[in-house]
Amino acid sequence: MIDWQNVQRAKQWQVVLRALSTLSYRSHDLDIYLHEITRGVSQLLESDWSIITLNDGFRGQIVASTLGLSKAETGFLIHESVSQIVVQSGKPFLIEDVSQHPAEVERMDGYSCYLGVPLRTIQGAVIGTLCSFRMRSQHYDTETISTVELFAERAATAIDNHRLYQQQQQFNHLLEAEVTKRTGELRIAQAKLIEHERLAAIGEFAVMIVHEIRNPMTTIQMGLDYFSKLDLPQPAQMRLTLARDESNRLTNLLQEILSYSKPQILCLGAINVHQFIIELLASLRSMPEAQDRTIEYCPFHTAAQILGDPDKLKQVLINLIRNACEAVAPEEIIRLSVIQGSKDQICIAVHNRGEPIPTHILPCLTQPFYSTKAQGTGLGLAIVERIVEAHSGELRIESSATQGTTFSVCLPLKREMDLE
């Protein structure tokens, strides 16, 4: 006589074994993989509903279900669910007939039979549950429960691996971003090094040429000075004046080339910024370019000291004030202000309301031999920037039609230990 119950059970186990053997997480599609697990468990237990949940403190989340659930239905409070017992104990929990567990009737939500097993990672942490619900009462033997635990083990491993994969992906993105950032910084540093080497070579060549030119220029100027003492006709006087002006301009250019080419050697000392500017204002206001212009000084609200070379910083301010005066019409105002920069910086700002500087020109202003003036040498701001950088400071240039143009020399404040 054929035992149909055993035949049915054998067929059932064939389905289970087939489900276990075909489970594969190679595609990295976690949702499909977990759904296949719930489907396999429902077939094994002949249950009405199987789910996989993940726990996060007091809250749980259904991440796979044999029934279609809306997103709003997937969240739940663990203490309101029968799976709380599985999470707390870390062991399988079986309710064959809810009538025998009156305390769980409300949490069973109309179901009669429940089997829940923990999702345990390789490290031993319980991260969720694999649960099945059945409308009618049912007994499950130890072998069946152990099989469900195999499914739970597969689910826990897949979830754990997925999390590790996501962490690795996030780390890879961070690493890639950091490598890109560092590569960009390295390229910028390399470009600066190449530019410095190029400028150094140009500087050495310029110094050699300047020295070669200065000797014949001195002879030419001596000759022009001699002719200026003679009683020459008016046309000759005009030509002589033009020649002397051009000679002086060339001499100034040679001097600026030498100033730019030489390394900035500073004679550092403590400088009270307010006192320094007060002493310099008379000289600034007497410059030819400052005639018929007003230079207003707006001091800082507290005393500020920097460590700097007074002569070099005078050269910086004279250049910036001269440029600002040349940028505005007579009767206009040039504002010289001392303002707070960053936490450890003080900024000396020179502001004018002249024609704004186009945005694409701003980065070029400190490049050697770049000038927007017809008679400019293009070395004034380049020298200013070198002096400021030698003071461990920064030259900032801002210009707009509404705000005007501001050149800010930002220098570090003197610390107590700087002169020790």
Secondary structure, 3 states (H helix, E strand, C coil): CCCHHHHHHHHHHHHHHHHHHHCCCCCCCHHHHHHHHHHHHHHHHCCCEEEEEEEECCEEEEEEECCCCCHHHCEEEHHHCCCHHHHHHCCCEEECCHHHCHHHHHHHCCCCEEEEEEEECCCCCEEEEEEEEECCCCCCCHHHHHHHHHHHHHHHHHHHHHHHHHHHHHHHHHHHHHHHHHHHHHHHHHHHHHHHHHHHHHHHHHHHHHHHHHHHHHHHHHHHHHHHCCCCCHHHHHHHHHHHHHHHHHHHHHHHHHHHHCCCCCCCEEEEHHHHHHHHHHHHHCCHHHCCCEEEEECCCCCCEEEECHHHHHHHHHHHHHHHHHHCCCCCEEEEEEEECCCCEEEEEEEECCCCCCCCCHHHCCCCCCCCCCCCCCCHHHHHHHHHHHCCCEEEEEEECCCEEEEEEEEEECCHHHHC
